[in-house]
Amino acid sequence: MSTLHAALAATPSPSPTSSVPDVDVTPGVAGFIAIAVVAIVTILLVIDMTRRIRRTRYRAEIRERLEAEANGTAGGDAVATDEPERRAAEDGRADVGDDTERG
């Protein structure tokens, strides 16, 4: 058994040789452009999603405030429900209305 181990240890293992230049296996400019496009699209999608979620939240808060006023319970909740509108007005946002119901 030791003869077999000695024979295996004595035989040199072949070193890896590359017949293809490294330039041909790197992604290069095309890979960079593809990743850049994916990154830009991802950033734009995140911005759009954030805007839509914020708009949905403001619509829900306004809808709750209108329902509270319609039910006549605006006495104690008026300060708490006016807060999102006041913050939106201070920030200069005018997109708190429902754009889908315009006709």
Secondary structure by P-SEA (a helix, b strand, c coil): caaaaaaaaaccccccccccccccccccaaaaaaaaaaaaaaaaaaaaaaaaaaaaaaaaaaaaaaaaaaaccccccccccaaaaaaaaaacccccccccccc
